Amino acid sequence: MSNSLQLLEQNAAAFFLLNPFVLTILAFILIFLFKWSSTLPTTKTNTPPSPPKLPIVGNFHQLGSQPHRSLGSLAQRHGPLMLLHFGSVPTLVASSADAAREIMKTHDLIFANRPKSSMAEKLLYNYKDVSAAPYGEYWRQMKSISVLHLLSNKMVQSFRVVREEETFLLIEKIKQSCSSAYVNLSEVLANLTNDVVCRVALGRKYGVGEGGRKFKELLGEFVELVGALSVGDYIPWLAWASRVNGLDARVEKVAKQFDDFLEGVIEEHIDCQRRGLENEHQKDFVDVLLQIQKENVIGYTRTIRNGLDARVEKVAKQFDDFLEGVIEEHIDCQRRGLENEHQKDFVDVLLQIQKENVIGFPIDRVSIKALILPHRSLGSLAQRHGPLMLLHFGSVPTLVASSADAAREIMKTHDLIFANRPKSSMSEKLLYNYKDVASAPYGEYWRQMKSISVLHVLSNKRVQSFRAVREEETFLVIEKIKQSCSSAHVNLSEVLANLTNDVTCRVALGRKYSAGEGGMKFKELLCEFAELLGALSVGDYIPWLAWVSRVNGLDARVEKVAKQFDDFLEGVIEEHIESQRRDGNGKGNLENEHQKDFVEVLLQIQKENVIGFAIDRVSVKALILMELGEVYNLFRLKKYDKLFSQRMNSLSV
């Protein structure tokens, strides 16, 4: 009996282990436990509150049939910012205006990219559209095309006739349908939107007849699939489910059909262009995009720099000769006792350090020249330490990139991290506490100021409106050069700098500020402003030595120039406001509407709040400063160009 029981137990155990159903259950249990253990956190991190989750599926089971209601209920229990897990994908959920503002404005750099989706990858040409493209150079160029070419004010206004025609047809259709029991307004308004969008984007309607019906069905299925959930996006090891249930095949079919449709639209437009049938004044979006592709009007190409190495070597040799001359000149002045003990310049100090060895470390002539030109010093350091190195200027860590690849990584790939300029006491005092576009920290204010600059102040239409100003000033320069031909030489640096000054002042401020005593004072103020803006304040790098700038008079000088420039800008603004009052409360002539200077445009934006963002007088002055930036940079270049030219002439003699 005991032998029979033992044999029965062995057979039962063998049957249990070899049964396929039992083996399948055991396999699923093992996979379940493995996946669950892999999702367990290994370290404790500072994360937002999170509801309890199930292994593998995470919090999917808590969404329900109405996800927004379920998320609202979870937020009431766990707070306005909570962390959910949809499969293996951690998802941050914001349920309050403050939390949404923190994500979409304050920390928008971190949340700039949309999450990856297999549906978007297959249907949107591998994330090539603006909405799904990852943040970077490509996205910036596509956004630029959309904002400046496809959706500019001029482009939108050009399709006013289309909108009016389709609205008129809609009203007529509703009138004719009044005899029936009802009118399906949802369908009618959807057809209106479809017809307007198709005419604006594609050039004609795609809503009539059998072809129109198929187009609507294809569009509906496309929209449905873009928002469809693929289980593989959340639980990667279940990606095969989309192949089994036919979702992948359906997506590929719709993507192919839509691609064929768009290819047909593009070929149709190209054929019309060949036959000269396009309408120049009412180009649709496809026409504009084909023109951009053909003419490369956005300049999205790589620059080929032929012969650059030879030019760099030539300029380097000239600069080396220039610096040799500067050093010899200072040494000669020291020999003859002509140096000013109380006003030693940078070269005097370096020569004294070399002579007396006050730092306990000898420096040679090459080191002096390198210190006069910091970029040479950095180049020398980069040769020893690599194209990416970390320097410390006082207490300020500074990352230095010395190669094209390193610069590209910083300025394009990781530009979100390096979006802000470093703080500077000079910029803070001279640029209205960082209110200008160049030094404002990245955020909502900077975006609005950039929008004003790009769409209102420096738009293509605005720039073209000042063509007459540029032509007039260029003509005056040519006449001035002709009259000066009798003299030995013409200082082209000065002439061209004055040309830029006159054009910029007329465009930005409404009139020239270069003639007479007032013009000379304006230039001096600009030069001093530029010099101080680039000046080094020791307190920016060694905070406990900030008192040095007060002792040596730098702070007082900065405050004086800032006050003078503020008074000048206040006078310019008041002059424009008074002119608007005299012209009838700022209405002016219709002929001059398109030739408003920058100050008039900014005052109009401030008054009418056309951008939906209030700007104050300080912001107006800061934006004017930005437009004058090119002028004061040119004055600085002219100053050093004059010195360089004198040195080259002396060397040639």
C-alpha positions in Angstrom: 0.0 0.0 0.0 2.8 2.4 0.9 4.5 1.6 -2.4 1.3 2.4 -4.3 0.9 5.7 -2.6 4.6 6.6 -3.2 4.2 5.8 -6.9 1.0 7.8 -7.1 2.7 10.9 -5.6 5.6 10.6 -8.1 3.3 10.4 -11.1 1.2 13.3 -9.8 4.3 15.4 -9.3 5.5 14.5 -12.9 2.1 15.3 -14.3 2.0 18.7 -12.5 5.4 19.7 -13.7 5.0 18.6 -17.4 1.5 20.0 -17.8 1.7 22.9 -20.5 -0.9 25.0 -18.8 0.9 24.8 -15.4 4.2 25.7 -17.1 2.6 28.7 -18.8 1.2 29.9 -15.4 4.6 29.5 -13.8 6.3 31.4 -16.6 3.9 34.4 -16.3 4.4 34.4 -12.5 8.2 34.5 -12.9 8.0 37.3 -15.5 5.6 39.2 -13.2 7.9 38.9 -10.3 11.0 39.9 -12.4 9.3 43.0 -13.9 7.9 44.0 -10.5 11.3 43.8 -8.9 12.9 45.8 -11.7 10.5 48.7 -11.2 11.2 48.9 -7.4 13.2 52.1 -6.6 16.8 51.3 -5.5 17.4 54.7 -3.8 15.2 57.1 -2.0 14.7 60.3 -4.0 12.9 63.6 -3.4 9.9 62.9 -5.7 6.3 64.3 -5.6 3.6 62.3 -3.8 2.6 59.2 -5.7 -0.5 56.9 -5.3 0.1 53.2 -4.8 0.8 51.4 -8.0 0.6 47.9 -9.3 3.5 45.9 -10.7 3.9 46.2 -14.5 0.8 48.4 -15.2 1.7 51.1 -12.6 -1.3 53.5 -12.1 -3.1 52.6 -15.3 -5.9 50.9 -13.4 -6.7 54.2 -11.6 -7.5 56.2 -14.8 -11.0 54.8 -15.4 -13.3 55.7 -18.3 -13.0 59.5 -17.6 -9.2 60.1 -17.0 -9.6 63.8 -16.1 -12.1 63.0 -13.4 -9.9 60.2 -12.0 -6.8 62.5 -12.1 -8.8 65.3 -10.3 -9.9 62.8 -7.6 -6.3 61.6 -7.2 -5.0 65.2 -7.0 -7.5 66.0 -4.1 -5.8 63.2 -2.1 -2.2 63.6 -3.1 -1.8 67.3 -4.0 -1.6 69.5 -7.1 1.7 67.9 -8.2 1.9 64.1 -8.1 3.9 61.4 -9.8 2.1 58.6 -11.6 3.6 55.6 -13.3 2.0 54.4 -16.6 3.8 51.1 -17.1 7.5 51.9 -16.9 6.9 55.6 -17.8 7.0 58.1 -14.9 4.5 60.9 -15.5 4.3 64.2 -13.6 0.7 65.5 -13.2 0.0 69.1 -12.4 -3.5 70.0 -11.3 -3.3 73.6 -10.3 -2.5 76.9 -12.1 0.6 77.5 -9.9 2.0 74.1 -10.6 1.2 74.4 -14.4 2.9 77.9 -14.4 6.0 76.4 -12.7 6.3 73.7 -15.4 5.3 75.7 -18.5 7.0 79.0 -17.7 9.5 78.9 -14.8 11.0 75.5 -15.6 9.9 75.2 -19.3 13.5 74.4 -20.4 13.4 71.1 -18.5 10.0 70.2 -19.9 10.7 71.4 -23.5 10.4 68.0 -25.2 7.2 66.0 -25.7 7.4 62.3 -24.7 8.3 59.8 -27.4 5.4 58.0 -29.1 5.5 55.2 -31.7 2.3 56.7 -33.2 3.9 60.1 -33.7 7.1 58.6 -35.0 5.3 56.6 -37.7 2.6 59.2 -38.6 4.6 62.4 -38.3 7.7 61.5 -40.3 9.8 60.5 -37.4 9.0 63.6 -35.3 9.6 66.1 -38.2 6.6 68.3 -37.4 6.9 71.3 -35.1 4.6 69.9 -32.4 6.5 66.7 -31.9 10.1 67.6 -32.9 12.6 67.5 -30.0 13.9 70.9 -28.9 17.0 71.9 -30.9 18.2 73.5 -34.1 15.8 71.7 -36.3 12.8 72.7 -34.1 14.0 76.3 -34.0 14.2 76.5 -37.8 10.7 74.9 -38.2 9.2 77.3 -35.7 10.9 80.2 -37.5 9.3 79.1 -40.7 5.9 78.8 -39.1 6.0 82.1 -37.2 7.7 84.3 -39.8 6.5 82.8 -43.1 3.3 80.7 -42.7 1.5 82.4 -39.8 2.8 86.0 -40.0 0.3 88.9 -39.7 0.8 89.6 -43.4 0.1 86.0 -44.4 -2.9 85.7 -42.2 -4.4 88.9 -43.5 -3.8 87.8 -47.1 -6.4 85.0 -46.6 -9.1 87.3 -45.3 -10.9 86.9 -48.6 -10.9 83.1 -48.3 -12.4 83.3 -44.8 -15.1 85.7 -46.0 -16.0 83.7 -49.0 -16.4 80.4 -47.0 -18.4 82.2 -44.3 -20.7 83.6 -46.9 -21.2 80.2 -48.4 -21.9 78.8 -45.0 -24.6 81.4 -44.3 -26.2 80.8 -47.7 -26.3 77.0 -47.0 -28.0 77.6 -43.6 -30.6 79.9 -45.3 -31.4 77.2 -47.9 -31.7 74.6 -45.1 -34.2 76.6 -43.1 -37.1 74.7 -44.7 -35.9 71.4 -43.1 -36.6 70.4 -39.5 -33.0 71.1 -38.3 -29.5 72.1 -39.3 -26.6 70.1 -38.0 -24.4 73.0 -36.9 -21.6 70.7 -35.7 -21.2 69.2 -39.2 -21.6 72.6 -41.0 -19.0 74.4 -38.8 -16.6 71.4 -39.1 -16.9 71.6 -42.9 -16.3 75.4 -42.8 -13.1 74.9 -40.9 -12.0 72.1 -43.2 -12.6 74.1 -46.3 -10.9 77.2 -45.0 -7.8 75.3 -43.8 -7.6 73.3 -47.0 -7.7 76.4 -49.2 -5.2 78.2 -47.0 -2.8 75.3 -46.6 -3.3 73.2 -49.7 -4.7 75.6 -52.3 -8.1 74.2 -52.8 -11.0 72.5 -51.0 -11.0 68.7 -50.4 -14.5 68.3 -49.0 -16.7 67.7 -52.1 -17.8 64.4 -53.8 -16.3 61.0 -53.3 -12.8 62.3 -53.0 -13.9 64.7 -50.3 -15.5 61.9 -48.3 -12.4 59.7 -48.5 -10.2 62.6 -47.5 -12.4 63.2 -44.4 -12.3 59.5 -43.5 -8.5 59.5 -43.9 -8.1 62.6 -41.8 -10.4 61.2 -39.1 -8.5 57.9 -38.9 -5.2 59.9 -38.9 -6.3 62.0 -35.9 -7.7 58.9 -34.1 -4.4 57.0 -34.5 -2.2 59.9 -33.5 -4.0 59.9 -30.1 -4.1 56.1 -29.9 -2.4 54.2 -27.1 0.3 51.7 -28.0 1.0 49.4 -25.1 4.6 49.1 -26.1 5.2 52.8 -25.3 4.5 52.1 -21.7 5.4 48.4 -21.3 8.2 47.9 -23.8 8.3 44.1 -23.5 4.6 44.0 -24.6 5.3 45.9 -27.9 4.4 42.7 -29.8 0.8 43.3 -28.8 0.4 46.1 -31.3 1.6 43.7 -34.1 -0.8 41.0 -33.0 -3.9 43.2 -32.7 -3.3 44.9 -36.1 -2.5 48.4 -34.7 0.9 48.6 -36.3 -0.4 47.5 -39.7 -3.2 50.0 -39.5 -0.8 52.9 -38.6 1.5 52.0 -41.5 -1.4 51.9 -43.9 -2.7 55.3 -42.9 0.8 56.8 -42.9 1.3 55.5 -46.5 -2.1 56.8 -47.6 -1.5 60.3 -46.1 2.0 60.4 -47.6 0.7 59.6 -51.0 -2.0 62.3 -50.6 0.6 64.9 -49.6 2.9 63.8 -52.5 0.0 64.4 -54.9 -0.6 67.9 -53.4 3.1 68.9 -53.7 3.3 67.6 -57.3 0.2 69.5 -58.2 1.7 72.7 -56.9 5.0 72.1 -58.7 3.2 71.5 -61.9 1.2 74.7 -61.5 4.5 76.6 -60.9 6.0 75.2 -64.1 2.9 76.3 -66.1 2.9 79.7 -64.3 -0.6 79.3 -62.9 0.2 80.2 -59.2 -1.2 83.3 -57.7 1.6 85.5 -56.4 -0.5 87.5 -54.0 -2.4 84.6 -52.4 0.2 81.8 -52.1 -0.9 79.0 -50.0 1.3 77.2 -47.4 2.6 74.7 -49.9 3.7 77.4 -52.3 5.5 79.2 -49.5 7.2 76.0 -48.3 8.3 75.1 -51.8 9.7 78.6 -52.2 11.7 78.3 -48.9 13.0 74.9 -50.0 14.1 76.3 -53.4 15.6 79.6 -52.3 16.8 78.6 -48.9 15.5 82.0 -47.5 16.0 81.0 -43.9 19.7 80.2 -44.4 19.5 76.7 -42.9 22.8 75.5 -44.5 26.3 74.9 -43.4 28.8 77.6 -44.3 31.8 76.5 -46.4 34.8 78.6 -45.4 37.4 78.2 -48.1 40.9 79.6 -47.4 40.0 80.4 -43.8 43.3 79.0 -42.4 45.4 81.3 -44.6 43.4 84.3 -43.6 43.6 83.5 -39.9 47.4 83.1 -40.1 47.7 86.5 -41.9 45.5 88.3 -39.3 47.4 86.6 -36.5 50.7 87.8 -37.9 49.4 91.4 -38.2 48.1 91.3 -34.6 51.5 90.0 -33.4 53.3 92.8 -35.2 50.8 95.3 -33.7 51.4 94.0 -30.2 55.1 94.1 -30.6 54.9 97.7 -31.6 52.7 98.6 -28.6 55.2 96.9 -26.2 58.2 98.6 -27.8 56.4 102.0 -27.6 55.8 101.5 -23.9 59.4 100.4 -23.3 60.7 103.5 -25.2 58.4 105.8 -23.1 59.8 104.2 -19.9 63.4 104.7 -21.1 62.7 108.4 -21.7 60.7 108.8 -18.5 57.5 109.8 -20.3 55.2 107.3 -18.5 52.5 108.6 -16.1 53.0 106.9 -12.7 49.4 107.6 -11.6 47.7 106.4 -14.8 49.6 103.3 -15.8 47.8 101.2 -18.4 47.7 97.4 -18.6 50.9 97.1 -20.6 52.8 99.3 -18.2 51.7 97.0 -15.3 52.7 93.8 -17.2 56.1 95.2 -18.1 56.7 96.2 -14.4 55.7 92.7 -13.3 58.2 91.2 -15.9 61.0 93.5 -14.8 60.6 93.2 -11.0 59.3 89.7 -10.9 56.8 90.8 -8.2 54.8 87.6 -8.5 57.8 85.3 -8.0 57.3 83.7 -11.4 59.1 85.0 -14.6 56.9 86.0 -17.6 58.3 86.4 -21.1 57.3 88.7 -24.0 55.0 86.0 -25.4 53.1 85.8 -22.1 52.7 89.6 -22.0 51.2 89.5 -25.5 48.9 86.7 -24.6 47.6 88.6 -21.5 46.9 91.6 -23.6 44.7 89.4 -25.8 42.9 86.9 -23.6 41.7 84.7 -26.5 45.4 83.9 -27.1 45.8 82.8 -23.5 42.7 80.6 -23.7 43.9 79.1 -26.9 47.2 78.2 -25.3 45.5 76.6 -22.3 43.1 74.7 -24.6 46.1 73.1 -26.4 47.2 71.7 -23.1 43.9 70.8 -21.5 41.6 70.1 -24.4 38.7 71.9 -26.2 36.4 71.9 -23.1 37.9 73.1 -19.8 36.7 74.6 -16.6 38.4 77.8 -15.3 37.7 79.7 -12.2 37.7 83.5 -12.3 37.6 84.4 -8.7 34.7 82.5 -7.2 33.0 82.2 -10.7 33.4 78.8 -12.4 33.6 79.3 -16.2 33.3 76.7 -18.9 35.5 77.4 -21.9 34.8 75.8 -25.3 37.6 76.1 -27.9 36.4 73.9 -30.7 33.5 74.0 -33.2 32.1 70.7 -31.8 32.2 71.8 -28.2 30.6 75.2 -29.1 27.9 73.3 -31.1 27.2 71.1 -28.0 26.8 74.1 -25.8 24.9 76.5 -28.2 22.7 74.0 -29.9 22.4 70.6 -28.4 22.4 71.8 -24.7 21.4 75.4 -25.3 18.6 75.0 -22.8 21.1 74.6 -19.9 23.2 77.6 -21.1 20.3 79.9 -21.9 21.1 82.6 -19.4 23.9 85.1 -19.6 26.1 85.4 -16.4 25.1 88.2 -14.0 27.1 91.4 -14.2 26.9 94.5 -12.1 27.7 96.6 -15.2 24.7 95.1 -17.1 22.5 95.4 -14.1 23.1 99.2 -13.7 23.4 100.2 -17.4 20.6 97.9 -18.8 17.8 98.6 -16.4 18.3 95.6 -14.2 18.6 93.1 -17.1 15.4 94.4 -18.9 16.9 94.3 -22.4 16.7 91.2 -24.6 20.4 90.4 -24.6 20.8 90.1 -20.8 17.3 89.3 -19.6 17.1 85.9 -18.0 15.3 83.2 -19.9 11.6 83.2 -19.1 8.2 84.8 -19.9 9.6 88.3 -19.9 12.4 87.4 -22.3 10.0 85.5 -24.6 7.7 88.6 -24.8 10.6 91.0 -25.5 11.9 88.7 -28.2 8.4 88.4 -29.7 8.2 92.2 -29.8 11.7 92.4 -31.5 11.0 89.7 -34.0 7.4 90.3 -34.9 7.0 94.1 -34.5 10.3 95.9 -34.4 12.5 93.8 -36.8 9.9 92.1 -38.9 10.6 91.8 -42.7 7.8 94.3 -43.4 9.3 96.8 -40.9 12.8 96.4 -42.2 11.7 96.9 -45.8 9.7 100.0 -44.9 13.0 101.8 -44.1 14.6 101.0 -47.4 14.2 104.7 -48.4 16.1 105.8 -45.2 19.0 103.4 -46.1 19.1 104.6 -49.7 19.1 108.3 -48.7 21.9 107.9 -46.2 24.0 105.8 -48.6 23.5 108.5 -51.3 24.8 111.1 -48.8 27.8 109.0 -48.0 28.7 108.5 -51.7 28.4 112.3 -52.2 30.6 113.0 -49.2 33.3 110.6 -50.6 33.1 112.2 -54.0 33.6 115.7 -52.5 36.6 114.3 -50.4 38.4 112.8 -53.4 40.6 115.9 -53.7 42.1 115.2 -50.3 44.9 112.7 -49.7 42.7 110.0 -48.1 39.2 109.2 -46.9 38.8 107.6 -43.5 36.3 104.9 -44.5 36.0 103.5 -41.0 34.7 106.8 -39.7 32.5 107.4 -42.7 30.9 103.9 -42.5 30.5 104.1 -38.7 28.7 107.5 -39.2 26.5 105.9 -41.9 25.4 103.1 -39.5 24.9 105.7 -36.8 22.7 107.9 -38.9 20.6 105.0 -40.4 20.1 103.3 -37.0 19.2 106.6 -35.2 16.6 107.5 -37.9 15.1 104.0 -37.9 15.2 103.6 -34.1 14.8 107.2 -32.8 13.2 109.0 -35.7 16.1 111.4 -36.5 19.8 111.7 -36.7 22.0 112.4 -33.7 25.4 113.0 -35.3 25.5 116.7 -36.3 27.0 119.6 -34.3 27.9 119.7 -30.6 25.0 117.5 -29.6 26.0 114.8 -32.0 29.6 114.8 -30.7 28.2 114.4 -27.1 26.0 111.6 -28.2 28.9 109.7 -29.7 31.0 110.2 -26.6 28.2 109.0 -24.4 27.7 105.9 -26.6 31.4 105.1 -26.5 31.6 105.5 -22.7 28.5 103.4 -22.4 30.0 100.6 -24.5 33.3 100.8 -22.6 31.6 100.5 -19.2 29.4 97.7 -20.4 32.4 95.6 -21.1 34.4 96.8 -18.1 35.4 94.3 -15.4 34.1 94.8 -11.9 36.2 92.9 -9.5 33.2 92.4 -7.2 31.5 90.2 -9.8 34.3 87.6 -9.4 35.5 88.2 -5.8 32.4 89.5 -4.0 34.3 90.6 -0.8 36.3 93.0 -3.0 33.2 94.8 -4.3 34.3 97.9 -2.4 37.2 98.4 -4.9 34.7 99.6 -7.5 33.5 102.3 -5.1 37.0 103.4 -4.2 38.4 103.6 -7.7 35.4 105.5 -8.9 34.0 102.9 -11.3 30.6 102.7 -9.6 30.2 106.5 -9.6 31.2 106.6 -13.3 28.7 103.9 -14.2 25.9 105.6 -12.3 26.7 108.9 -14.0 26.6 107.4 -17.5 23.4 105.4 -16.7 21.7 108.6 -15.6 22.9 110.5 -18.7 21.7 107.7 -21.0 18.4 107.4 -19.2 17.8 111.2 -19.4 18.6 111.0 -23.2 16.1 108.1 -23.7 13.5 109.9 -21.6 13.9 113.0 -23.9 13.5 110.8 -27.0 10.3 109.2 -25.7 8.8 112.5 -24.5 9.6 114.0 -27.9 7.7 111.2 -29.6 4.7 111.5 -27.2 4.5 115.2 -27.8 4.7 114.7 -31.6 1.8 112.2 -31.3 -0.3 114.7 -29.4 0.3 117.3 -32.0 -0.6 114.8 -34.8 -4.0 114.0 -33.3 -3.6 111.8 -30.2 -1.0 109.6 -31.9 -3.1 108.6 -35.0 -0.7 110.3 -37.6 -1.0 110.0 -41.3 -1.8 106.7 -43.1 1.2 107.2 -45.4 3.5 107.2 -42.4 1.9 104.3 -40.7 4.3 101.9 -42.4 7.3 104.1 -41.6 7.0 104.4 -37.9 10.3 104.4 -36.1 11.0 101.9 -33.4 10.1 104.2 -30.5 6.7 104.9 -32.1 6.1 101.1 -32.5 7.1 100.4 -28.9 4.8 103.2 -27.6 1.9 101.9 -29.6 2.5 98.4 -28.2 2.6 99.8 -24.7 -0.6 101.8 -25.3 -2.7 99.2 -27.1 -1.2 96.1 -25.4 -1.3 94.4 -28.8 0.8 91.4 -27.5 -1.4 90.7 -24.5 1.6 91.5 -22.2 1.9 94.9 -20.5 5.3 96.6 -20.9 6.3 99.7 -18.9 8.5 102.7 -19.7 11.6 100.9 -18.5 11.1 98.0 -20.9 10.6 100.5 -23.7 13.9 102.2 -22.9 15.7 98.8 -22.6 14.4 97.7 -26.0 15.6 101.0 -27.6 19.0 100.3 -26.1 19.0 96.9 -27.8 18.5 98.6 -31.2 21.3 101.1 -30.5 23.6 98.2 -29.6 24.9 97.9 -33.2 25.8 101.6 -33.2 27.9 101.6 -30.0 29.6 98.3 -31.1 30.6 100.0 -34.3 32.0 103.0 -32.4 34.1 100.6 -30.3 35.3 98.8 -33.5 36.1 102.2 -35.1 38.1 103.2 -32.0 40.3 100.1 -32.1 40.4 100.1 -35.9 41.9 103.6 -35.9 44.5 102.5 -33.4 45.3 99.4 -35.4 45.5 101.4 -38.6 47.9 103.9 -37.1 50.1 101.0 -35.8 50.1 99.3 -39.2 51.1 102.5 -40.9 54.0 103.1 -38.5 55.2 99.6 -39.0 55.0 99.9 -42.8 57.0 103.1 -42.7 
